[in-house]
């Protein structure tokens, strides 16, 4: 299986939320995972000082598996994803969704995630997100 996170020619991270949700549903939970899912802000505020050859896209994916939750709303998960992206010094990403977000959701994500969102296709399932 190919990775769903790539760096495009424009240095944007592509995050396939549909595939990610599938991974979350098949993830086996430990007690620590459960506690971290209840208090994801603690996990998001910890930034590793250990340097590794891992790409920003791979780091984002690993952190997202720890922090995002299938029990949280899509809006909450996307906002958390943006905070994680900012922690990895990612300036922008393309978010692939299985559905279009409602205009109210987009406004809330822009406000709380401190970003600008543009639709990249007519159905709104591919969003270009630029972090401020």
N, C-alpha and C positions, 0 to 999 in steps of 0.2 A: 504494500500500500504506500502510495506517495504521501509525503507530508502535505498538510493543507495550509501550512504557514510558510509563506515565501516572501522574499524581499523582491519587489518589482524593480524595474529600471529606474523608477522615480524614488527609490528608497522608502516605499510604503510597505507596511506589513499587511498581508492579506490574512484575515482571520475568518475562518468558516465556522460561524456560530451553529449551523445545522449539524455539522460533523462533531463539533464540540459537545452539543447537547446529547448526542448519541453516546459519546465517550462517558459523559457524566452518568448516564443511565446504567451503564455497564460497569461502573467503577465499584470496587469492593471497599466498604467503609471499615475503618478501624475506629477505636474509641477516640483517638486523637483527631482523626478526620472529622468526626462528629462534633467535637468541641470547637474545632476551628471553623466549621460551617456555621455554628451558632454565633461566633464572634469573629467574623472575617476581617474586621478593621484592624485587629491586632496583627494578623498575618500580613495585611497590606502595608502596615507601617514599618515592618522589618525589612531593611534593605541589606542584602549581603555585601560585605566588603571583599569577599573572596573573588579574585578575578579568574575567569575560566574562558576557554575558547568557545563557549556556547554563544550562538547568535542571539540578538535581541528577540527574534521571533520565537526561538526555542525557549528562551527564558520566560517570555510572556506566556507561552502555552503551558509550561510547567506551573507557573504561579497561578494561572487561571484555573487549572485543575484543582489547586489547593483552596482557592478563595471563592470561586463562583459556585453556585448551588442550584440544583434542579428544583429546590423548594422555594427559591427566590423568584421574583418576577423577572421577566426579560429586561425590563427597564432598569431594575436594580443591578442585574448582572452586567449590563452594558456600561453602566456608570462605574461599577467596580473595575471592569476591564479597562476603562479609560484611566482610572487611577493607577492601575498596574502598568499600563503603557507609559504613563508619565514617569513612573519610578524607573523604568527601563530606558528613559530618555528617547522614547519613540515620539516623533512629531506628528505622525499621521498614520492612519490605517484604513484599509478597505474592509468593511464588515459585510460578510455575505450572510443573509438571513433567509429562513424558510418562508417568510411572510413579510409584508410591509408593516411598518409601525404606524400607529395612529399619529396625526399631527400633534396631539397633546403630549404623546410619549416623546416625540422628537424634541419638542420645546423643553420638556423636563430634563432630558438627557443633555441638551445643549447648555442649559442653565447650571445643573448640578455637576456635569462633567467638564464644564468650562471648555467647550469646543464648538466648532462649526460643523454642521452636517449638511452634505449635499447628496441628493439622489444621483446615482450613476446610471440608472436605467428607469424605464417608464413605470415599472411595477413597484419600485421602491425597495426591492430586495437586495440591492447592492448600494451600500452607502459609503461615501468618502468622508472620513472624519478627520478634521484637522484640529489638533490640540492647541489651545491658546497659551 
